[in-house]
Amino acid sequence: MSNLSVPGFFSTDPFDDMFRGFLRPVRWDKMPEQTPQIKLDVTEADGAYTVKAEIPGVRKEDIDVRIEGNQVSLSAEVNKQSEEKKDGRVIRSERYQGYVSRTFSLGANVDSGRASAKYENGVLELVLPKRESTEAKRLTVR
């Protein structure tokens, strides 16, 4: 009979439990594809923010960008299809259709009238000029 051990909360060697499956081989070809996500890089200069968003495999007509104050929302319709053939026969066929979106806030309001967007090679680049801050005005009460 083989020895079975169940790692528990009071294990004598916590590192053994933590790294038990670390060196086990992984079969990447059988892992399901993850739902697409929008990955962002946001940089700030004196007068504007630059946002680079990875949205591969979509048409630029399917991308929607909305700006409200300092909040930016990106969304896109994603249609992915993959087909694996062997000797002319379809072995596997997968489809994904849905929406991805991402909303984030910036440190200053955006001047949406001067903002620009460009989509090339799966990367959406936004240039979001900061809105000139309006100083508070004190009113005299009569």
C-alpha positions as CSV (number, residue, x, y, z in Angstrom):
1,M,0.0,0.0,0.0
2,S,1.3,3.5,-0.8
3,N,1.8,6.2,1.7
4,L,-0.7,9.0,1.3
5,S,-0.2,12.4,2.9
6,V,-2.6,15.3,2.9
7,P,-0.9,18.7,3.3
8,G,-2.6,20.5,6.1
9,F,-2.5,23.8,7.9
10,F,0.0,22.5,10.5
11,S,2.4,20.9,8.0
12,T,6.0,20.7,9.1
13,D,7.4,22.0,5.9
14,P,5.4,24.8,4.4
15,F,7.8,25.4,1.5
16,D,7.3,21.8,0.4
17,D,3.6,22.3,0.2
18,M,3.9,25.7,-1.5
19,F,6.2,24.4,-4.3
20,R,4.8,20.8,-4.6
21,G,3.6,21.2,-8.2
22,F,6.1,23.9,-9.3
23,L,8.3,21.7,-11.5
24,R,5.5,19.5,-12.8
25,P,5.3,19.7,-16.7
26,V,2.5,21.8,-18.1
27,R,0.6,21.0,-21.3
28,W,0.0,24.4,-22.9
29,D,-1.7,22.9,-26.0
30,K,-4.7,21.7,-24.0
31,M,-5.3,24.8,-22.0
32,P,-8.4,26.8,-22.9
33,E,-7.9,30.3,-24.3
34,Q,-8.7,33.1,-21.8
35,T,-11.3,35.7,-22.4
36,P,-9.6,38.7,-24.1
37,Q,-8.6,41.6,-21.9
38,I,-7.6,45.2,-22.6
39,K,-4.0,45.8,-21.4
40,L,-3.1,49.5,-20.8
41,D,0.0,51.7,-20.5
42,V,-0.8,55.2,-19.3
43,T,1.9,57.9,-19.4
44,E,1.6,61.5,-18.2
45,A,3.3,64.6,-19.6
46,D,2.8,68.2,-18.6
47,G,-0.1,68.9,-20.8
48,A,-1.6,65.5,-21.7
49,Y,-2.0,61.8,-21.0
50,T,-1.0,59.2,-23.5
51,V,-2.8,55.8,-23.3
52,K,-1.7,52.7,-25.2
53,A,-4.3,49.9,-25.1
54,E,-3.7,46.5,-26.6
55,I,-6.9,45.3,-28.3
56,P,-5.7,42.8,-30.9
57,G,-8.0,41.2,-33.5
58,V,-10.7,43.8,-33.6
59,R,-11.7,46.3,-36.3
60,K,-11.4,50.0,-35.5
61,E,-15.1,50.4,-36.2
62,D,-15.9,48.1,-33.3
63,I,-13.9,50.2,-30.7
64,D,-15.8,52.7,-28.6
65,V,-14.0,55.4,-26.5
66,R,-15.9,57.6,-24.1
67,I,-14.5,60.5,-22.0
68,E,-16.4,62.1,-19.1
69,G,-14.4,64.5,-17.0
70,N,-11.4,62.4,-15.8
71,Q,-12.9,59.0,-16.5
72,V,-12.1,57.1,-19.7
73,S,-14.0,54.1,-20.9
74,L,-12.8,51.7,-23.7
75,S,-14.9,48.9,-25.1
76,A,-14.7,46.7,-28.2
77,E,-16.6,43.9,-29.8
78,V,-14.4,40.8,-30.2
79,N,-15.1,38.1,-32.7
80,K,-12.5,35.3,-32.7
81,Q,-12.5,32.1,-34.6
82,S,-10.0,29.3,-34.8
83,E,-10.0,26.1,-36.7
84,E,-7.6,23.2,-36.6
85,K,-7.5,20.9,-39.5
86,K,-5.7,17.6,-40.0
87,D,-5.6,15.9,-43.4
88,G,-8.4,18.1,-44.6
89,R,-10.7,17.2,-41.7
90,V,-11.7,19.6,-39.0
91,I,-10.4,18.4,-35.7
92,R,-11.3,21.4,-33.6
93,S,-13.3,24.6,-34.2
94,E,-13.7,27.3,-31.6
95,R,-15.5,30.6,-31.6
96,Y,-15.7,33.5,-29.2
97,Q,-18.0,36.5,-29.6
98,G,-18.4,39.2,-26.9
99,Y,-17.4,42.5,-25.6
100,V,-14.3,43.6,-23.6
101,S,-14.2,46.9,-21.7
102,R,-12.0,48.9,-19.4
103,T,-12.7,52.0,-17.4
104,F,-10.2,54.1,-15.5
105,S,-9.8,57.5,-13.9
106,L,-7.0,60.0,-14.5
107,G,-5.6,62.6,-12.2
108,A,-7.0,65.6,-14.1
109,N,-10.0,66.2,-16.3
110,V,-9.6,65.6,-20.0
111,D,-10.3,68.2,-22.7
112,S,-12.4,65.8,-24.9
113,G,-12.6,68.4,-27.7
114,R,-8.9,68.1,-28.3
115,A,-8.5,64.4,-27.6
116,S,-7.4,62.1,-30.5
117,A,-7.4,58.3,-31.1
118,K,-5.4,56.1,-33.5
119,Y,-5.7,52.3,-33.9
120,E,-2.8,50.5,-35.7
121,N,-1.5,46.9,-35.4
122,G,-3.8,46.0,-32.5
123,V,-2.8,49.0,-30.4
124,L,-5.2,51.8,-29.7
125,E,-3.3,55.1,-28.9
126,L,-5.1,57.9,-27.2
127,V,-3.7,61.4,-26.7
128,L,-5.8,63.0,-23.9
129,P,-5.0,66.7,-23.3
130,K,-5.6,67.9,-19.8
131,R,-8.3,70.5,-19.4
132,E,-7.1,73.8,-18.2
133,S,-8.0,74.0,-14.5
134,T,-10.6,76.6,-13.8
135,E,-9.8,78.6,-10.8
136,A,-12.5,78.9,-8.1
137,K,-14.1,82.3,-8.0
138,R,-15.2,83.9,-4.8
139,L,-18.5,85.7,-5.0
140,T,-19.3,88.7,-2.8
141,V,-22.6,88.3,-1.0
142,R,-24.7,91.4,-1.0
